[in-house]
Amino acid sequence: MQDALPDPNQLIALTTTLMPFGKYRGWKLKDLPEPYLVWFSQQGFPSGKLGEQLQSVYEIKLNGLDSILEKIATKTV
């Protein structure tokens, strides 16, 4: 069984979507500090699309794959 590859459009959205509230309002999701994402993982991610995106960024950073988002961000500029 093969793992599903992530949707490229969803990855692009992680590099362009801005945090709509809180201490890091206006920051791109990819730029949120890891401790902030860890806090969300402990408290619970928001429901809906934003929560899914935050969880994705958390998993990417947790696994040391930040460079993927940086490469995507430079290609979408």
Secondary structure as GFF3:
##gff-version 3
##sequence-region A 1 77
A	DSSP	alpha_helix	8	16	.	.	.	ID=ss1
A	DSSP	three_ten_helix	29	31	.	.	.	ID=ss2
A	DSSP	alpha_helix	34	43	.	.	.	ID=ss3
A	DSSP	alpha_helix	48	62	.	.	.	ID=ss4
A	DSSP	alpha_helix	66	75	.	.	.	ID=ss5
###
